């Protein structure tokens, strides 16, 4: 999909523009690369899924990731396996939203561990990463 990482914003934007020209002849008035909702009329959207990754089977463009707000230690292995299974699909354009958040109650060590796993997975897939970072820039 992308040749080598890191992917620059210019390369990602060029990729998005090439997708738009190839997938739609309708008028696109808005490009949204991070939404929690399906595309609205005249909108080209990358819909973020932080759970229910199987929804990528529905036509659309997606990003999938384990958000720090919703991490739970008990089912985390199943969550990572689900992420890996579904994020390899061609209509999943990015990994995330994932990252670190010192303002939420999730154990910070768990956040770091899961974030690093997602960074490695994005590198393996050569897909961009959508990062959530709150009060953790130094980490």
DAGI-V307159 format. One record per residue. N is the residue number from 1. SS is DSSP state (H for helix, E for strand, L for the rest). PSI is psi in radians with two decimals (NA if undefined). BURIAL is b if it has 9 or more other ideal C-beta (glycine too) atoms within 8 Angstrom, else e. Layout:
n ss psi burial
N SS PSI BURIAL
N SS PSI BURIAL
This chain:
n ss psi burial
1 L -0.99 e
2 L 2.52 b
3 L 1.80 e
4 L 2.66 e
5 L 2.67 e
6 L 2.67 e
7 L 2.25 e
8 L 2.80 e
9 H -0.68 e
10 H -0.73 e
11 H -0.74 b
12 H -0.76 b
13 H -0.72 e
14 H -0.69 e
15 H -0.79 b
16 H -0.79 b
17 H -0.67 e
18 H -0.65 e
19 H -0.79 b
20 H -0.72 b
21 H -0.45 e
22 H -0.38 e
23 H -0.22 e
24 L 2.36 e
25 L -0.04 e
26 L 2.88 e
27 L 2.14 e
28 L 2.09 b
29 L -0.30 e
30 E 2.31 e
31 E 2.11 b
32 E 1.89 b
33 E 0.09 e
34 E 1.71 e
35 E 2.66 b
36 L 0.12 e
37 L 2.71 e
38 L 2.86 e
39 L 2.43 b
40 L 2.92 e
41 L 2.44 e
42 L 0.47 e
43 E 2.38 b
44 E 2.09 b
45 E 2.52 b
46 E 1.89 b
47 E 2.22 b
48 E 2.31 b
49 E 2.18 b
50 L -0.03 b
51 L 3.02 e
52 L 0.90 e
53 H -0.36 b
54 H -0.24 e
55 H -0.21 e
56 H -0.20 b
57 H -0.36 e
58 L 2.32 e
59 L 2.39 e
60 L -3.10 b
61 E 2.37 b
62 E 2.78 b
63 E 2.54 b
64 E 2.40 b
65 L 2.82 b
66 L 1.78 b
67 L 2.43 b
68 H -0.46 b
69 H -0.48 e
70 H 0.25 e
71 L 2.46 b
72 L 2.20 e
73 L -0.61 e
74 L -0.92 e
75 L 0.33 e
76 H -0.60 b
77 H -0.78 e
78 H -0.67 e
79 H -0.76 b
80 H -0.74 b
81 H -0.74 e
82 H -0.75 b
83 H -0.85 b
84 H -0.72 b
85 H -0.90 e
86 H -0.51 b
87 H -0.23 b
88 L -0.15 e
89 L 2.55 b
90 L -0.42 e
91 L 0.04 b
92 E 1.90 b
93 E -0.26 b
94 E 2.81 b
95 E 2.32 b
96 E 2.98 b
97 E 2.21 b
98 E 2.84 b
99 E -2.56 b
100 E 2.42 b
101 E 1.85 b
102 L -0.13 b
103 L -0.08 e
104 L 2.97 e
105 L -0.13 e
106 L 2.36 b
107 L 2.22 e
108 H -0.60 b
109 H -0.70 e
110 H -0.75 b
111 H -0.84 b
112 H -0.77 b
113 H -0.85 e
114 H -0.65 b
115 H -0.82 b
116 H -0.68 e
117 H -0.68 b
118 H -0.61 b
119 H -0.81 b
120 H -0.74 e
121 H -0.75 b
122 H -0.70 b
123 H -0.74 e
124 H -0.73 e
125 H -0.24 b
126 L 0.86 b
127 L 2.60 b
128 E 2.84 b
129 E 2.27 b
130 E 2.01 b
131 E 2.32 e
132 E 2.13 b
133 E 2.03 e
134 E 2.06 b
135 L 0.59 e
136 L 0.39 b
137 L -0.53 e
138 L -0.33 e
139 L NA e
